[in-house]
Amino acid sequence: MVKIRLTRLGAHKSPFYRIIVSDSRARRDGPFIEILGTYDPKVEPSAIKVDVERAKYWIQNGAQPTDTVRKLLQKAGM
């Protein structure tokens, strides 16, 4: 199954995330299919940048967003 989920980047205690499409069996920071956007929780307000059209495409084709990504997509206007 294909999932839309977060992968962690950034230094120790300074996380930065990418919103990616990957196989559900792949590890968190492992191989991915496509990068959909970024999420930076350290700035106020949180910076969320998402390619909404590509996210809609992947969801229509069966990709399942995780609970956290679903909330981020709603905040981004999807």
Buried (B, 14 or more C-beta within 10 A) or exposed (E): EBBBBBBEEEEEEEBBBBBBBBEEEBEEEEEBBBEBBBBBBEEEEEEBEBBEEBBEBBBEEEBBBBEEBEEBBEEBEB
